[in-house]
Amino acid sequence: MSNFNLPIYQYISQGRSKPEQLTGIQKVLDQGIKFIQIRWKEAETNQLIQLGLKVRKLCDTYQSLLIINDHWEIQPEINADGVHLGLTDASITQVRASLGSNVILGGTANTFQDVKQRIAEKSDYIGLGPYRFTSTKTKLSPILGVTGYQEILQQLEQEKIAIPAIYAIGGIEEQDIAPLQEIGIYGIAASTLFLNQ
């Protein structure tokens, strides 16, 4: 599905200020995380661009990929490797037409139908969740747990749909990683999990 060689761990940034954001990103880069998603919902566009330019330099130093949450229009300005789009954001098809095929486009999904939609849109990866309750996200969708992921993967197999690069997301803890990978989940996207290492 994806033409990109994506790392299996993605850090989703957190923090209400630029220093908090940068501290967390620096910490996980030092741990060897190679895939950073900037998520700063409270920021103004110019704050996001300033943070993005700093993180771009950091990611270049650490040879890590950088993607922006939601704000696809600033991708060219900070030369991010990609964008992550929620279900209520601009469509992946629209953003692909604007940004081109060399940009990584990921999309959120919560159900089997969402996953099918993301596959149809040719997402490079899918952030599927939530695994369990998480305090870092408001308006949480229904919790999936391992069983929920298993059911979605089985439905894909039944419909003979190639399983894409799916990242489990939402309150994931260290002991959850192995069971998720065992059932065929490609990667883990998390915030607190990596900050607490």
C-alpha positions in Angstrom: 0.0 0.0 0.0 2.7 2.5 1.0 5.7 3.3 -1.2 7.5 4.5 2.0 9.6 2.5 4.4 7.9 3.6 7.6 9.4 3.0 11.1 7.2 0.9 13.4 7.1 3.5 16.2 5.6 6.9 15.7 5.8 9.6 18.5 2.8 12.0 18.6 4.0 15.2 20.2 2.3 16.7 23.2 2.7 19.9 25.2 0.8 23.2 25.5 3.9 25.4 24.7 6.7 25.3 22.2 9.3 24.5 24.9 7.2 21.6 26.2 6.7 20.3 22.6 10.5 20.5 21.9 11.5 18.9 25.2 9.3 15.8 24.4 10.5 15.6 20.8 14.1 15.9 21.8 13.7 13.2 24.4 12.2 10.6 22.0 14.7 11.3 19.3 17.4 10.6 21.8 15.7 7.3 22.5 15.9 6.4 18.8 12.4 7.1 17.6 12.5 7.7 13.8 9.0 9.0 13.1 7.7 12.2 14.7 4.2 13.6 14.3 3.7 17.2 15.5 0.3 17.5 17.1 -0.3 20.9 18.8 -4.0 21.6 18.7 -3.8 24.9 20.7 -1.2 26.5 18.5 -1.7 29.4 16.0 -0.5 28.6 12.5 2.7 30.8 12.9 3.6 29.0 16.2 3.2 25.7 14.4 5.4 26.8 11.6 8.1 28.0 14.0 8.0 24.7 15.9 8.0 22.7 12.6 11.1 24.5 11.3 13.0 23.7 14.6 11.8 20.1 14.6 12.7 19.7 10.9 16.3 20.5 11.8 16.2 18.1 14.7 14.8 15.3 12.5 17.4 15.9 9.8 20.1 15.5 12.5 18.6 12.3 13.8 17.6 11.0 10.3 13.9 10.8 11.4 10.7 11.4 9.5 8.6 14.4 10.3 4.8 14.7 9.8 2.3 17.4 10.7 -1.1 16.7 12.2 -4.0 18.2 10.3 -2.3 21.4 8.9 -1.4 20.1 5.5 -1.1 23.6 4.0 2.1 24.3 6.0 3.8 21.1 4.9 5.8 22.8 2.0 6.8 25.7 4.3 8.6 23.4 6.8 9.5 20.7 4.3 7.8 18.0 6.5 7.9 14.5 5.1 4.2 14.2 5.4 0.8 14.9 7.0 -1.6 13.1 9.2 -5.3 13.8 8.6 -8.2 13.1 10.9 -11.6 11.9 9.6 -13.1 15.4 9.7 -10.0 17.1 8.1 -9.4 17.6 4.4 -9.6 14.4 2.4 -6.4 12.4 1.6 -7.3 12.5 -2.1 -7.5 16.3 -2.1 -4.3 16.7 -0.1 -2.5 14.2 -2.4 -3.5 16.2 -5.4 -2.1 19.4 -3.8 1.1 18.0 -2.3 2.0 15.2 -4.7 3.1 11.6 -4.4 6.4 12.2 -2.6 4.6 13.2 0.7 3.6 10.6 3.3 -0.1 10.9 4.0 -1.6 9.1 7.0 -5.2 9.0 8.1 -7.1 8.3 11.2 -9.6 5.4 11.4 -11.9 4.0 14.1 -13.9 1.4 12.3 -13.6 -1.2 9.5 -15.5 1.2 7.2 -13.0 3.9 8.0 -10.1 1.6 7.2 -11.7 0.7 3.8 -12.1 4.4 3.1 -8.4 5.1 4.0 -7.3 2.2 1.7 -9.5 3.6 -1.1 -7.9 7.0 -0.6 -4.5 5.4 -0.9 -3.3 6.5 2.6 0.3 5.5 3.2 -0.5 4.4 6.7 -3.6 4.3 8.9 -3.7 5.3 12.6 -6.4 3.0 14.0 -7.8 3.4 17.5 -8.3 4.1 20.2 -6.8 0.9 21.8 -7.9 2.1 25.2 -8.9 5.3 27.0 -6.4 8.1 26.6 -6.4 11.5 28.2 -4.4 13.1 25.3 -7.4 13.1 23.0 -10.8 14.7 23.4 -14.0 13.3 21.8 -12.7 9.7 22.0 -14.2 7.1 19.6 -15.3 3.6 20.9 -12.4 1.6 22.4 -11.1 -1.2 20.2 -8.8 -3.3 22.4 -6.9 -6.3 20.9 -10.2 -7.9 19.9 -11.3 -4.9 18.0 -8.1 -4.8 15.9 -8.3 -8.6 15.4 -11.9 -8.3 14.0 -10.9 -5.5 11.6 -7.9 -7.5 10.3 -10.1 -10.5 9.9 -12.7 -8.5 7.9 -9.9 -7.3 5.6 -8.8 -10.8 5.0 -12.3 -12.0 4.4 -12.8 -9.3 1.7 -9.3 -10.2 0.3 -8.1 -6.7 0.9 -4.3 -6.4 1.4 -3.6 -5.3 5.0 -2.1 -1.8 5.0 0.5 -0.3 7.4 -1.8 0.1 10.4 -0.6 1.9 13.6 -2.4 1.1 16.8 -3.0 4.3 18.8 -4.7 5.4 22.0 -3.4 4.7 25.5 -0.9 2.0 24.5 1.4 0.7 27.2 4.6 -1.3 26.9 2.9 -4.7 27.6 0.4 -4.0 24.7 3.0 -3.9 22.0 3.8 -7.6 21.6 0.1 -8.8 21.5 -0.7 -6.1 18.9 2.3 -7.0 16.7 1.4 -10.7 17.0 -2.0 -10.2 15.5 -0.5 -8.3 12.5 -0.6 -4.6 13.5 2.3 -2.9 11.7 3.3 -0.2 14.2 2.5 1.7 17.4 1.7 5.5 17.5 1.9 6.9 21.0 2.7 9.9 23.1 3.0 9.1 26.9 4.4 5.6 26.3 7.6 7.0 24.7 7.9 10.0 27.0 7.9 7.7 30.0 10.7 5.5 28.8 
